[in-house]
């Protein structure tokens, strides 16, 4: 059946209306996308910038330098020495077990040390650094630094360790330091945040324990930039803490050594009236 001119015009009007409706819908969709993009890129720019900063910038505590213990004449009885160590951060490492196996191929680590470190990493916050090994030789320390691209989350650091140059003469008086235990934390109502750093050392017995609050000092912090695999790229900001205060005892190291040598293996005590 042949269509009339009127039917043809009506069909054209219907098609035009549908085309306009479709065009309007597409225009509305494009406008909505534009508004959403503006909202994300301009109105929410600061929020997303902050999220991005949090992803690439980490804040880490810097353990304070422990105060010295001196005899009456200023001779060092308990001091600090430079220590090369390696730490790992779970958040940056990803697969901790895999990274630890790679690290074991770079520096000597026993199966027991590997298992202990992996357990310690899993028990702590993802952002907390865990010491894998310390008192490394310069050669082993350099190997870790050279293999950094294959060891995400692993960082070689230079720190300080306790040194007792006159240990045989003063061990019973000075005592020693050791890693913070769960028992140590339970005894404190409001523990210092630095005490929660794995393997952070505090006084266990003797003067080291009795004068712990004075010798410890306060922690500092640093902001570091890391890349997508967790490798430290640069240090952005550092706030140094306060080192612990030095303590001078009334004991004379020379007199103590004189008595110690002459006593030998005997059990006795000596004192001076002056």
C-alpha positions in Angstrom: 0.0 0.0 0.0 1.4 3.4 -1.0 2.1 5.8 1.9 0.6 9.2 1.7 2.5 12.4 2.2 0.9 12.9 5.5 2.0 9.5 6.8 5.6 10.2 5.6 5.6 13.5 7.4 4.3 11.9 10.6 7.0 9.2 10.5 9.7 11.9 10.0 8.4 13.8 13.0 8.5 10.6 15.2 12.0 9.9 14.0 13.1 13.5 14.8 11.5 13.3 18.2 13.3 10.1 19.0 16.6 11.5 17.7 16.2 14.6 19.8 15.4 12.4 22.9 18.4 10.2 22.2 20.7 13.3 21.7 19.3 14.9 24.9 20.0 11.7 26.9 23.5 11.5 25.5 24.1 15.2 26.3 22.8 14.7 29.8 25.1 11.7 30.3 28.1 13.7 29.1 27.1 16.6 31.3 26.8 14.3 34.3 30.2 12.7 33.6 31.7 16.2 33.2 30.2 17.3 36.6 31.5 14.1 38.2 35.0 14.6 36.8 35.1 18.2 38.0 34.0 17.1 41.4 36.7 14.5 41.6 39.5 16.5 40.0 38.8 19.9 41.6 36.4 19.7 44.6 38.0 16.5 45.9 41.5 17.2 44.8 42.9 17.8 48.3 41.4 14.6 49.7 42.8 12.4 46.9 46.1 14.2 47.1 46.2 13.3 50.8 45.4 9.7 50.1 48.2 9.6 47.5 50.6 11.1 50.0 49.7 8.5 52.6 50.4 5.8 50.0 53.9 7.0 49.2 55.0 8.6 52.5 55.7 6.7 55.6 56.4 8.0 59.1 58.9 6.0 61.2 60.1 6.4 64.8 63.8 7.1 65.3 65.1 5.3 68.5 67.0 7.8 70.8 70.6 7.5 71.6 71.0 5.9 75.0 72.8 7.9 77.7 76.3 6.9 78.8 77.2 5.5 82.2 80.4 6.9 83.6 82.6 6.3 86.6 83.5 9.1 89.1 86.3 10.2 86.8 84.3 10.2 83.6 85.6 6.9 82.2 82.9 5.2 80.1 81.5 2.1 81.7 78.5 1.7 79.4 78.6 3.3 76.0 77.3 3.0 72.4 78.9 1.7 69.2 77.8 1.9 65.5 75.8 -1.1 64.4 74.8 -2.2 60.9 71.4 -3.8 60.8 68.6 -4.8 58.5 64.9 -4.2 59.1 61.7 -5.2 57.3 58.3 -3.6 57.1 55.3 -5.8 56.2 53.3 -3.1 54.5 56.1 -2.5 52.0 57.3 -6.1 51.7 54.0 -7.7 50.6 54.9 -11.4 50.6 57.1 -11.5 53.7 58.1 -15.1 53.4 59.3 -14.7 49.8 61.3 -11.6 50.7 62.8 -13.3 53.7 63.9 -16.3 51.5 65.6 -13.9 49.1 67.3 -12.1 51.9 68.6 -15.4 53.3 70.4 -15.8 49.9 72.1 -12.4 50.5 73.2 -12.6 54.1 73.5 -15.6 56.4 70.2 -16.4 58.2 69.2 -19.7 59.8 65.9 -21.4 59.3 65.1 -20.6 62.9 65.9 -16.9 62.4 63.7 -16.8 59.3 60.7 -18.4 61.1 61.1 -16.2 64.1 61.3 -13.0 62.1 58.2 -13.9 59.9 56.2 -14.6 63.0 57.3 -11.3 64.6 56.4 -9.4 61.4 52.9 -11.0 61.3 52.2 -10.2 65.0 53.0 -6.5 64.7 51.3 -3.6 62.8 52.0 -3.6 59.0 53.8 -0.3 59.4 56.1 -1.3 62.2 59.7 -2.1 61.3 61.1 -5.4 62.6 64.8 -6.0 62.9 65.9 -9.0 60.9 69.6 -9.0 61.8 72.0 -6.6 63.5 75.7 -6.3 64.1 76.3 -7.1 60.4 79.7 -6.8 58.7 80.1 -3.9 56.2 80.3 -6.5 53.4 76.9 -8.0 54.3 75.4 -4.6 54.9 76.5 -3.5 51.4 75.1 -6.7 49.8 71.6 -5.9 51.2 71.9 -2.3 49.8 72.9 -3.6 46.4 70.1 -6.1 46.2 67.4 -3.6 47.4 65.3 -3.7 44.2 64.7 -7.4 44.8 64.0 -6.9 48.5 60.9 -4.7 48.8 60.3 -3.6 52.4 63.8 -4.4 53.5 66.0 -1.5 54.6 69.6 -1.5 55.7 70.2 1.0 58.6 73.0 2.3 60.7 72.1 2.4 64.4 73.7 2.2 67.8 74.2 -0.8 70.1 75.2 -1.0 73.8 78.9 -1.5 74.5 80.4 -2.4 77.8 84.2 -1.9 77.6 84.7 -2.9 81.3 82.1 -5.6 81.4 84.0 -8.1 83.7 84.5 -5.4 86.3 81.0 -3.9 86.3 78.6 -6.6 85.1 77.1 -7.0 88.6 76.6 -3.3 89.0 75.7 -2.0 85.5 73.6 -4.9 84.4 72.6 -5.1 80.8 70.0 -4.2 78.2 67.7 -6.5 76.2 64.6 -6.4 73.9 61.4 -5.2 75.4 59.2 -8.1 76.4 55.4 -8.4 76.7 55.9 -8.6 80.5 57.8 -5.3 80.4 54.9 -3.6 78.6 52.3 -5.1 80.9 54.1 -3.5 83.9 53.6 0.0 82.4 50.3 1.9 82.4 51.1 4.1 79.5 54.2 2.7 77.7 56.3 5.0 75.6 55.5 4.4 71.8 59.2 3.7 71.2 59.0 0.6 73.4 56.7 -1.0 70.9 59.4 -1.0 68.2 60.4 -4.7 67.9 63.7 -5.5 69.5 64.1 -2.0 71.0 66.3 -2.5 74.1 65.8 -1.4 77.6 67.6 -2.0 80.9 66.9 -5.4 82.4 68.9 -5.4 85.7 71.3 -3.2 87.6 71.9 0.5 86.9 70.6 0.0 83.3 67.2 -0.9 84.7 67.1 1.4 87.8 67.9 4.5 85.7 66.0 3.4 82.5 63.8 6.5 82.3 66.9 8.8 82.5 69.0 6.8 80.1 66.4 6.1 77.4 65.7 9.6 76.1 62.8 10.4 73.7 62.3 9.1 70.2 62.3 11.3 67.0 60.6 10.6 63.7 61.2 10.8 60.0 59.0 11.1 56.9 60.3 9.0 54.0 59.2 8.6 50.4 58.9 5.1 49.0 58.3 3.9 45.5 55.6 1.3 44.4 57.7 -1.6 45.7 58.4 0.0 49.1 62.0 0.9 48.4 63.0 4.1 50.3 63.7 6.8 47.7 64.5 9.7 50.0 64.1 11.2 53.4 61.7 14.2 53.3 61.8 15.4 56.9 63.5 14.4 60.1 62.7 15.4 63.7 65.5 14.3 66.0 64.5 13.1 69.5 66.4 13.8 72.7 69.2 11.5 73.7 69.2 10.0 77.1 71.1 11.8 79.9 74.5 10.6 80.9 74.9 9.2 84.5 78.1 9.5 86.6 78.5 7.0 89.3 80.6 7.2 92.5 82.5 4.1 91.5 86.1 4.4 90.5 86.9 2.2 87.5 90.6 1.9 88.3 90.0 0.9 92.0 87.3 -1.5 90.9 89.7 -3.1 88.4 92.5 -3.3 91.0 90.2 -5.2 93.4 88.8 -7.4 90.6 92.2 -8.5 89.4 93.4 -9.4 92.9 90.3 -11.2 93.9 90.5 -13.4 90.8 87.9 -16.2 91.2 87.4 -15.6 94.9 84.0 -14.3 96.1 84.4 -11.2 98.2 83.7 -7.5 98.5 85.9 -4.5 99.0 85.3 -0.8 99.8 87.2 2.4 100.3 86.8 4.7 103.3 87.9 7.7 101.2 
